[in-house]
Amino acid sequence: MGDGAVLVKSANLLVAASESSADMLYASGFRAPDAFVFVSIEDHTELLLSDLEVDRGRREAKVDEVHSYSEWEKSVQGRKHKKPSQATVLAAFLKARKVKRVRAPGDFPLGLARELEREGLGLSPVPGSFFPQRERKTASEVRAVQAALRITEAGLARGMEVLQASTIQRDHVLRWRRKILTAEILRQEMEVAVVRAGGEARGDTIVACGEQACDPHERGSGPLRAHQLLILDIFPRDACSGYFGDMTRTVVRGRANAEQRRLWETCLEGQTMAFKAMKPGASGKTIHQSIKAFFGTSGWPTKIHEGRWQGFFHGTGHGLGLEIHENPRFAATEFQTGQIMTVEPGIYMPGLGGVRHEDVAVITAKGKRVLSSFPKELEI
C-alpha cells in the first residue's frame, strides 16, 4: 500500500442505536436512542458519540475508549466552510487506525456503506449473526434474563389478580370495577404492573380469548368471557439491562369443560416432554417433531381444516436475550450449554380454543434449568 497503511485483520464496524440494535447494545453496553459508532480492532473497542452522550458514555459504556464525534468532525473539517459527511469523518477515524477494510452486519445502512466505499474504505458484510457468541449466555446474562422474568411474572400476577376479582354475568361476559372487562383493559393492567416492576411496556401483550386464542399472534380485543380458554402471553424488556422475559399462561375464568381441560393437560405434557429431553447435544428438531407427533396421537393433529391451521403449527421455542426472538430457533439447533430458550408448545383448535404453555430454560452441563417459576392453574 502506497501510504504505508496496514490492514488490520479483525476490524468490526457498527453504526446503530443501541435501543433498537441488540448487536450494538451487546457490543457497547451503552443504551442510547440515536445511532452512534462502535469499532473493534482486534481486541480493542472504541465508540464515537455525540456531545449529548459522550460524557455518559465515558461513565457507562463497556469499551476501551470513547471519543467525541464533534471533535473528530472539527479535525476533519479544518478550515473548510462545509462540514464533512458522517462517512468522511468515519473513514478518517478508521484510516487513522490504519484500517482499510471492516466487517459490518448484514443490516448495515446501505447509503452509508456506499459513501464509505467512495471514501476508500472496504466493507465486508457478515452473513447471519454478527456476534454468534450471543447464543451462549454468560452467568451475568443468565441473571439478567432471570431479572426480566421476575418483571414478566409481575405482569402475569396482575392479570390473574384482575381475572380473579372479575364477576361473571349471565351472558358469561366478565365485569371488573363496574365495567365490562376487555382484552384491552386487562392488557393495560398487566403492562402497568410491568412498568412498576422496572420493565418497559411494549403494548403488544397477548390477551386472546375463545376463538381469538386459535391464532398464536392475535393480540386480542373486546370483552372477555368466562368458561373460555384465555391465553396471556407477556414479553417485557427490563428497562435497566435491556434483556427480555417471555412467558405464557392459559387459563379459564370460571369452569373448564372436559375437552378444554384435556387440551390444556395435553399441551402441558408436551412441554414437560421438551424439558425432559433438553440437554447439551440434544436435537431441537427431534424434540419438536416428537411433541407434534404426541399431540397428533392424542387427538390434536396438525393440519389445515376448512382453510385454517389447527393443531401445533409453530416452533417449540426460540432463543431469548437482548431480542425477544433471537438465535437459535429451537428446531434448528443442537443444544449447547449457555443457550437460553423459550419452551412454548401450543395447540389451537377452532371451535374449542387455544392453549399455550411457555417457560424459559437455560441449557446446563447436566441438562437444563428452568428459569421461570410462575404457577400453572387452569381455572380461576
C-alpha positions as CSV (number, residue, x, y, z in Angstrom):
1,M,0.0,0.0,0.0
2,G,1.5,3.3,-1.1
3,D,0.6,5.2,2.1
4,G,2.1,2.6,4.3
5,A,-1.2,1.7,5.9
6,V,-1.5,-1.8,7.4
7,L,-4.7,-3.8,7.0
8,V,-5.8,-4.8,10.5
9,K,-7.1,-8.4,10.5
10,S,-10.1,-8.1,12.7
11,A,-11.9,-4.7,12.4
12,N,-15.6,-4.6,13.1
13,L,-17.9,-1.7,12.5
14,L,-21.4,-0.9,13.8
15,V,-23.4,2.2,13.2
16,A,-26.8,1.9,15.0
17,A,-28.9,2.9,18.0
18,S,-28.5,0.5,20.9
19,E,-32.2,1.0,21.8
20,S,-33.1,-0.8,18.6
21,S,-30.0,-2.8,17.8
22,A,-29.3,-5.8,20.1
23,D,-25.8,-6.2,18.5
24,M,-24.9,-2.6,19.4
25,L,-26.1,-3.0,22.9
26,Y,-24.2,-6.2,23.3
27,A,-21.1,-4.7,21.8
28,S,-21.1,-1.4,23.7
29,G,-23.1,-2.0,26.9
30,F,-24.4,1.5,26.3
31,R,-28.1,2.5,25.8
32,A,-28.9,5.4,23.6
33,P,-31.8,6.2,21.3
34,D,-29.8,7.6,18.4
35,A,-27.3,5.9,16.2
36,F,-23.6,6.0,17.2
37,V,-20.4,4.3,16.1
38,F,-18.7,1.2,17.5
39,V,-15.4,0.0,16.2
40,S,-13.4,-3.0,17.4
41,I,-9.9,-3.5,16.1
42,E,-8.7,-6.9,17.2
43,D,-9.5,-6.8,21.0
44,H,-9.6,-3.0,21.3
45,T,-13.1,-1.4,21.3
46,E,-14.0,2.3,20.8
47,L,-17.1,4.5,20.4
48,L,-17.7,7.7,18.6
49,L,-20.5,9.6,20.5
50,S,-22.3,12.9,20.1
51,D,-21.7,15.7,22.6
52,L,-25.1,14.8,24.1
53,E,-23.9,11.3,25.0
54,V,-20.1,11.4,25.3
55,D,-19.8,12.1,29.0
56,R,-22.4,9.5,29.9
57,G,-20.7,7.1,27.5
58,R,-17.4,7.5,29.2
59,R,-19.0,6.6,32.5
60,E,-21.2,3.7,31.4
61,A,-20.0,2.1,28.1
62,K,-18.2,-1.2,28.4
63,V,-15.5,-0.3,25.8
64,D,-11.8,0.7,26.0
65,E,-12.2,4.3,24.6
66,V,-14.9,6.8,24.0
67,H,-14.4,9.7,21.6
68,S,-16.3,12.9,20.8
69,Y,-17.7,12.8,17.3
70,S,-17.8,16.6,17.1
71,E,-14.0,16.8,17.9
72,W,-13.3,14.4,15.0
73,E,-15.7,16.3,12.8
74,K,-13.8,19.6,13.5
75,S,-10.5,17.9,12.9
76,V,-11.6,16.6,9.5
77,Q,-13.3,19.9,8.5
78,G,-10.2,22.0,9.3
79,R,-10.7,25.4,7.7
80,K,-13.3,24.3,5.2
81,H,-16.6,26.0,5.4
82,K,-18.8,23.0,4.8
83,K,-19.0,20.3,7.5
84,P,-17.8,16.8,6.4
85,S,-20.3,14.0,6.0
86,Q,-20.6,11.2,8.5
87,A,-18.8,8.9,6.1
88,T,-15.9,11.2,5.7
89,V,-15.5,11.6,9.4
90,L,-15.8,7.8,10.0
91,A,-13.4,7.0,7.2
92,A,-10.8,9.4,8.7
93,F,-11.3,7.9,12.1
94,L,-10.7,4.4,10.7
95,K,-7.8,5.3,8.5
96,A,-6.0,7.0,11.4
97,R,-6.1,3.5,13.0
98,K,-4.6,2.0,9.8
99,V,-7.9,0.3,8.9
100,K,-8.7,-0.1,5.3
101,R,-11.5,-2.8,5.5
102,V,-14.1,-3.6,8.1
103,R,-16.6,-6.3,8.7
104,A,-20.2,-5.0,9.0
105,P,-23.5,-6.6,9.8
106,G,-25.9,-7.5,7.0
107,D,-28.3,-4.8,8.1
108,F,-25.7,-2.0,7.9
109,P,-27.2,1.2,6.3
110,L,-26.8,0.8,2.5
111,G,-26.3,4.5,1.8
112,L,-23.6,4.9,4.5
113,A,-21.8,1.8,3.2
114,R,-21.7,3.2,-0.4
115,E,-20.4,6.5,0.9
116,L,-17.7,4.8,2.9
117,E,-16.6,2.8,-0.1
118,R,-16.3,6.1,-2.1
119,E,-14.0,7.3,0.8
120,G,-11.8,4.3,0.1
121,L,-12.9,2.0,2.9
122,G,-13.8,-1.6,2.1
123,L,-16.8,-3.3,3.7
124,S,-17.4,-7.0,4.1
125,P,-21.0,-7.9,5.1
126,V,-21.2,-10.7,7.7
127,P,-23.9,-13.2,6.9
128,G,-26.0,-14.4,9.8
129,S,-25.3,-13.4,13.3
130,F,-22.7,-10.6,13.7
131,F,-21.9,-11.9,17.3
132,P,-22.5,-15.6,17.2
133,Q,-21.3,-15.8,20.8
134,R,-24.6,-14.1,21.8
135,E,-26.2,-17.5,21.5
136,R,-24.4,-18.8,24.6
137,K,-25.1,-16.6,27.6
138,T,-22.6,-15.8,30.4
139,A,-23.6,-16.2,34.0
140,S,-24.3,-12.4,34.2
141,E,-26.6,-12.7,31.2
142,V,-28.5,-15.6,32.7
143,R,-29.1,-13.4,35.8
144,A,-30.3,-10.6,33.6
145,V,-32.8,-12.8,31.9
146,Q,-33.9,-14.1,35.3
147,A,-34.5,-10.5,36.4
148,A,-36.5,-9.8,33.3
149,L,-38.6,-12.9,34.1
150,R,-39.4,-11.6,37.5
151,I,-40.8,-8.5,35.8
152,T,-42.7,-10.7,33.4
153,E,-44.2,-12.6,36.4
154,A,-45.3,-9.3,37.9
155,G,-47.3,-8.6,34.8
156,L,-48.8,-12.1,34.8
157,A,-49.7,-11.9,38.5
158,R,-51.6,-8.7,37.9
159,G,-53.5,-10.3,35.1
160,M,-54.5,-13.2,37.3
161,E,-55.5,-10.8,40.1
162,V,-57.8,-8.8,37.9
163,L,-59.4,-12.0,36.5
164,Q,-59.9,-13.3,40.0
165,A,-61.6,-10.1,41.0
166,S,-63.9,-10.1,38.0
167,T,-67.5,-11.2,38.1
168,I,-69.3,-13.4,35.7
169,Q,-72.5,-12.0,34.2
170,R,-75.4,-14.1,32.9
171,D,-74.2,-13.8,29.4
172,H,-70.8,-15.0,30.6
173,V,-69.2,-11.6,29.9
174,L,-66.7,-10.6,32.7
175,R,-67.1,-7.4,34.6
176,W,-64.5,-5.7,36.7
177,R,-64.8,-2.4,38.6
178,R,-68.3,-1.9,37.2
179,K,-67.2,-2.2,33.6
180,I,-67.0,-4.9,31.1
181,L,-63.6,-6.4,31.3
182,T,-62.0,-6.3,27.8
183,A,-58.7,-7.6,26.5
184,E,-57.6,-4.0,26.2
185,I,-58.2,-3.3,29.9
186,L,-56.5,-6.5,31.0
187,R,-53.5,-5.8,28.8
188,Q,-53.2,-2.3,30.2
189,E,-53.3,-3.6,33.8
190,M,-50.6,-6.2,33.1
191,E,-48.3,-3.7,31.3
192,V,-48.7,-1.1,34.1
193,A,-47.6,-3.7,36.5
194,V,-44.6,-4.4,34.3
195,V,-43.6,-0.7,34.4
196,R,-43.9,-0.6,38.1
197,A,-41.7,-3.7,38.4
198,G,-38.9,-2.0,36.3
199,G,-39.8,-3.1,32.8
200,E,-40.8,-1.5,29.6
201,A,-44.3,-1.9,28.3
202,R,-44.5,-2.8,24.6
203,G,-48.2,-2.6,24.1
204,D,-48.4,-5.9,22.4
205,T,-49.1,-8.3,25.3
206,I,-51.4,-11.1,24.1
207,V,-54.7,-11.4,25.8
208,A,-56.7,-13.7,23.5
209,C,-59.9,-15.4,24.5
210,G,-62.0,-18.1,22.8
211,E,-61.7,-18.2,19.1
212,Q,-59.1,-15.4,19.1
213,A,-56.8,-17.8,21.0
214,C,-56.7,-20.0,17.9
215,D,-54.4,-17.5,16.2
216,P,-51.0,-17.6,18.1
217,H,-50.1,-14.0,17.5
218,E,-53.6,-12.5,17.9
219,R,-53.2,-9.7,20.5
220,G,-56.9,-10.0,21.5
221,S,-59.7,-7.4,21.6
222,G,-63.1,-6.9,23.0
223,P,-65.0,-8.4,26.0
224,L,-63.5,-11.3,27.8
225,R,-65.8,-14.2,28.6
226,A,-66.0,-16.8,31.3
227,H,-65.6,-20.6,30.7
228,Q,-63.4,-20.0,27.6
229,L,-59.7,-20.6,27.2
230,L,-57.8,-17.4,27.6
231,I,-54.1,-17.1,26.5
232,L,-52.0,-14.5,28.3
233,D,-48.5,-14.1,26.7
234,I,-46.3,-11.3,28.0
235,F,-42.8,-10.5,26.9
236,P,-41.4,-7.3,28.5
237,R,-37.9,-5.8,28.4
238,D,-36.0,-5.0,31.6
239,A,-35.6,-1.2,31.5
240,C,-32.2,-1.5,33.2
241,S,-30.4,-4.3,31.3
242,G,-32.3,-4.4,28.0
243,Y,-32.9,-8.2,28.3
244,F,-36.3,-9.7,27.7
245,G,-38.5,-12.0,29.6
246,D,-41.2,-14.2,27.9
247,M,-43.9,-16.3,29.5
248,T,-47.4,-17.6,28.6
249,R,-50.2,-19.0,30.7
250,T,-53.6,-20.3,29.6
251,V,-56.5,-20.0,32.0
252,V,-60.2,-20.2,32.2
253,R,-62.1,-17.7,34.3
254,G,-64.9,-19.9,35.7
255,R,-65.2,-23.6,34.8
256,A,-63.3,-25.5,32.0
257,N,-65.2,-28.3,30.3
258,A,-63.7,-31.8,29.8
259,E,-62.3,-31.1,26.3
260,Q,-60.8,-27.8,27.3
261,R,-59.1,-29.5,30.3
262,R,-57.8,-32.3,28.1
263,L,-56.4,-29.8,25.6
264,W,-54.7,-27.9,28.4
265,E,-53.2,-31.0,30.0
266,T,-52.0,-32.5,26.7
267,C,-50.2,-29.3,25.9
268,L,-48.6,-29.2,29.3
269,E,-47.4,-32.8,28.9
270,G,-45.8,-31.8,25.6
271,Q,-43.9,-29.0,27.3
272,T,-42.8,-31.5,30.0
273,M,-41.5,-33.8,27.3
274,A,-39.4,-31.0,25.9
275,F,-37.9,-30.1,29.3
276,K,-37.0,-33.8,30.0
277,A,-35.2,-34.1,26.7
278,M,-33.2,-30.8,26.7
279,K,-29.5,-31.3,27.3
280,P,-26.2,-30.5,25.6
281,G,-26.1,-32.3,22.2
282,A,-29.9,-33.0,22.0
283,S,-31.6,-32.1,18.8
284,G,-34.2,-29.4,19.0
285,K,-35.7,-30.7,15.7
286,T,-36.2,-34.2,17.1
287,I,-37.8,-32.8,20.3
288,H,-40.1,-30.6,18.3
289,Q,-41.2,-33.5,16.0
290,S,-41.8,-35.8,18.9
291,I,-44.1,-33.2,20.6
292,K,-46.1,-32.7,17.4
293,A,-46.4,-36.4,16.9
294,F,-47.6,-36.8,20.6
295,F,-50.2,-34.1,20.1
296,G,-51.4,-35.9,16.9
297,T,-51.8,-39.3,18.6
298,S,-53.6,-37.5,21.5
299,G,-56.3,-36.4,19.1
300,W,-55.0,-33.0,18.1
301,P,-53.2,-33.4,14.7
302,T,-51.6,-30.5,12.9
303,K,-53.4,-29.8,9.6
304,I,-55.4,-27.3,7.6
305,H,-59.1,-27.8,8.2
306,E,-61.7,-25.6,6.3
307,G,-59.0,-23.1,5.4
308,R,-57.5,-22.7,8.9
309,W,-54.5,-24.3,10.5
310,Q,-55.2,-26.3,13.6
311,G,-53.0,-28.3,16.0
312,F,-49.4,-27.3,16.6
313,F,-48.2,-25.2,13.8
314,H,-45.4,-23.0,15.2
315,G,-42.0,-23.7,16.7
316,T,-41.4,-25.2,20.1
317,G,-39.3,-22.2,21.1
318,H,-36.7,-19.7,20.4
319,G,-33.6,-18.0,21.8
320,L,-34.2,-15.2,24.3
321,G,-31.9,-12.4,25.4
322,L,-31.4,-8.9,24.1
323,E,-34.0,-9.7,21.5
324,I,-37.4,-11.3,22.1
325,H,-36.7,-13.7,19.2
326,E,-33.0,-14.3,18.7
327,N,-30.9,-17.2,17.6
328,P,-31.1,-20.1,17.9
329,R,-34.5,-21.3,16.8
330,F,-35.5,-24.4,18.9
331,A,-35.8,-26.8,16.0
332,A,-32.7,-25.5,14.2
333,T,-30.1,-26.3,16.9
334,E,-28.3,-29.0,18.8
335,F,-28.3,-27.6,22.3
336,Q,-25.2,-26.2,23.9
337,T,-24.5,-25.1,27.4
338,G,-25.4,-21.4,28.0
339,Q,-28.2,-21.3,25.5
340,I,-31.4,-19.7,26.8
341,M,-34.6,-21.0,25.1
342,T,-38.3,-20.5,25.5
343,V,-40.3,-23.7,25.5
344,E,-43.8,-22.9,24.3
345,P,-45.7,-25.7,22.6
346,G,-49.3,-24.8,21.7
347,I,-52.4,-26.5,20.4
348,Y,-55.1,-24.5,18.6
349,M,-58.5,-26.0,17.8
350,P,-61.1,-23.6,16.2
351,G,-64.4,-24.2,17.9
352,L,-62.7,-25.2,21.2
353,G,-59.9,-22.6,21.7
354,G,-56.2,-22.4,22.0
355,V,-53.7,-23.4,24.7
356,R,-50.0,-22.4,25.0
357,H,-47.7,-23.0,27.9
358,E,-44.4,-21.0,27.8
359,D,-41.4,-21.0,30.2
360,V,-37.7,-20.3,29.8
361,A,-34.8,-22.6,30.4
362,V,-31.0,-22.4,30.2
363,I,-29.0,-25.4,29.0
364,T,-26.5,-26.6,31.6
365,A,-23.8,-29.2,31.6
366,K,-26.2,-31.7,33.2
367,G,-29.3,-30.8,31.2
368,K,-31.4,-27.7,31.7
369,R,-32.5,-25.3,34.4
370,V,-35.9,-23.7,34.2
371,L,-35.6,-20.0,35.0
372,S,-39.3,-19.1,35.2
373,S,-41.4,-20.2,38.2
374,F,-44.9,-18.7,37.8
375,P,-47.6,-21.4,38.7
376,K,-49.8,-23.0,36.1
377,E,-53.5,-23.2,37.0
378,L,-56.3,-23.8,34.6
379,E,-59.3,-22.4,36.4
380,I,-59.5,-19.0,38.1
